[in-house]
Amino acid sequence: MRQLRGQERVITANRQTSWAFADAFVAEDEALNWARDRAHESGLRSVSPGTGAALRLLAATTDAKAVAEIGTGTGVSGLYLLDGMRPDGVLTTVDPEPERQQFAREAFRAAGYAANRARFIPGRALDVLPRLADGGYDLVFCDGDRLETLEYLAESLRLLRRGGLVCFEGMFADGRTVDSAAQPAEVLRVRELLRAVRESQELMATLLPVGDGLLCAVRRG
């Protein structure tokens, strides 16, 4: 393996500028802006434009017809996923807060998606996911409780077809994942997830430096 020079180990100002440019490269329409405004008003953190564009690309690459989403929010990530999915694809999205899902419904409708393109299930993800079909999904996107990420991974492996993708948002945890200082339980759980995915013989994974870190893995087994 090539040894990194000292200057390559440092996240330079130029690199930060490049990441900001990559986010700004993504154009967002009125429906996305509306959904982001609702998230901001509700005190929710939405996926970045770069993360959304990556999800859209992955959904398109897998020709996704069935996608499961953990964490509806106000519909920002859902809009990106729907944009990348097949025209007959269905997004199943789970969130414990029905009022957030109502915002997402409005955003999807404003973007021109028919009501049957999305299935909204209110409830705690670990209560809902066991009811979903084995091997019935092309992509699972996880943006829920970080303390439950290992359980999300186990459920995702059951839900995904062979060659399907699982993606986890927030893997940098605002820089705390690589911080050597004492960290809360949710950051320790993120580290456990990263280790489990990297060491899994069933998954081929990469960690994309978009937004707050997007972990993506293909189910090979």
N, C-alpha and C positions, 0 to 999 in steps of 0.2 A: 504494500500500500504506500502511495506517495506521501511523504512527510510534508505537512503544511508548514509554510513559513510563518513567522510571527505575525506579519501584517495580514495574513489570510485568516488568522484566528479571531481577529478583531472585527466587530461589526462597525464599519466606518460610517461616517456621515454620508458618503456617497452611496453606500449600500442602503441606508435608511431612506435616502431620497429616491433611490430606484424602486424600493418597495412601495413608497407613497405614490410614485408615478404609475406603478402597476395597478394600484387601487383606483387612481384617477382615470386610468385608461378605460374603465368599464362605464358605459353610459347607462343610466337608470331612467325609466319612464315615470309617468305620473303615478301609476299604481304602486310602484316600488317606493317612490317618495312619500306617498300617502301612508303606506304601511310603516315606513321608518318613522314618520311623524307620530303615528299612534304608539309605536314602541317607546319613543322618547317620552311621550306624555305619561306612559304607564310605568316608566322607570325600568324598562327592559333593554337589554343589550342585543342588538341584531347582528347577524353575520355581516362582515365587511363586504363591499362590492367585489373585491378580489376573491374572497371565499365563495360568495354567491356564484360568480362566474366559473369558478372551479367546479362547483357542484353541478351547474348547468352543463358544463363540458363532459363531466363524468356520466351524467344521466344520458346525454346524447351518445357518448361512446359505447355505453352498454346497451343502447337501444331500449332503454328502460320502459317497460309497460306497467310494472308494479313497484312502487317505492313506498317504504315506510319511514316516517319521520317521527322522532321522539323530541317533542318540544315545538309546538306550533308557533308560539309567540304571536305576533300580529300578521304573520304570513310572508315575511321577507324571504326567508330561505325557501318556503314553499313556492313562491313565484318563480324563483330561479330553477327549482327542480322541475316544475311543470313546463317551463320553457324548453328544457332539454329533453323531456320525455316524449315518447311517441304520441301522436295526436289522439290515440285511443287509450292512452295510459291513465292510470288512477293513482293518485297520491293518498295514502292512508296516513293521517297525521294525528298524533296523540298529545294531549296537554291536560294538566289537572285543572286549568282555569277556562271554563266555557266562554267567559266574556272575551278572552283573548282570541279564541277561535272565531267568535263573531266578527271581530275585526278582520281576521284572515279571510273569512267568507266574502266580506265586502270587497277586500282587495282583489281576490281572485275574480269576482264578478266584474269589477272595474277593468281588469286586464283582459276580459273577454272570454274567460274559461266557463264552460258549461258547469252547472251544479254537479253533474255526475262525474266530473274529473277529479273530485276530491271527496274523501270520506273522513269526516271529523269524528273522533272518538274522545270524549272527555273522560279523564281518569288518570290515575297514577300509572306510569309506563309499565312497571313491573306487575301490575294487575291486568293490564290490557294485552301486553305482548304475548303471553302464553295462549291467548285465544286466537292468535293469527296463524295462518296456515304454514306448515313446515315446507321449506323449499319454494315458497310462493312469491319471493321477492327478488328483484334484480339489484336493488340498492337499498341500504338502510342508513339513514342519516341520524346521528345521535347528538342532540344538543340539549340534554336534560341535566339532571342532578349529577354532578361530578362524583359524588360519593357512591353512585350506583353504576359507574361506567363498566366495571368488570361484569356485573350482571347483564348490562346491555350487550356486552360482547358475546356472552354465552347465548343470549336469546337471538342475537343477530346471526350467529353461525347456524342456528337451527332454521331461521327464517330464509336465509339466502340460498338461492340455487348455486350450483357449481359455476364459478366464474363471476358470481355476483360480488358487489362491493359493499363494504361497511366503512363509514366515515365518521370521525369524531371531531367536533369543534372544541376550541378552547384549550388545546394541549400545551400552549406556552404559559397559560395561567398568568398573563401579564408579566412574564419574566420570572415568575416564582418557581417554575419547574426546574430551572437550572441554578437557582439561587441556593448557595450552601447554608444559608441561615435556616433556623428552625421554621418549619412551614406547617400550616393547618392540615387537617386530615384530608380535605378535598384535594390538595396538591400532592400529598403522599399517594392518594389513590390514582391520580393521573400518572404518576411515575410507575406505579404497579401496572397500569394498563399499557403504557408504552413498552414496558419490559415484556409483558405477556404477549403482546402482538408481535414484537420483534423476534421473540423466541419460538413462536408458534410454527409448527411444521405444516399447519393447515392454511396459513396465510402468507401472502407476499405483500409487504407493506412499504410505505414511504410516508414521511412527514413533510408536508408542504408548508413553506414559510409564507402563508397568506393569512391575513387577519390575525387572530390569536393562536394560529397553529392548527392545521387541518391534517389529522391522521387518517390515511386511506389504506385499505387492505383488500386484496382480492382473495376470495375463498377458493382455494385450489382443490381441497379434498372433497 
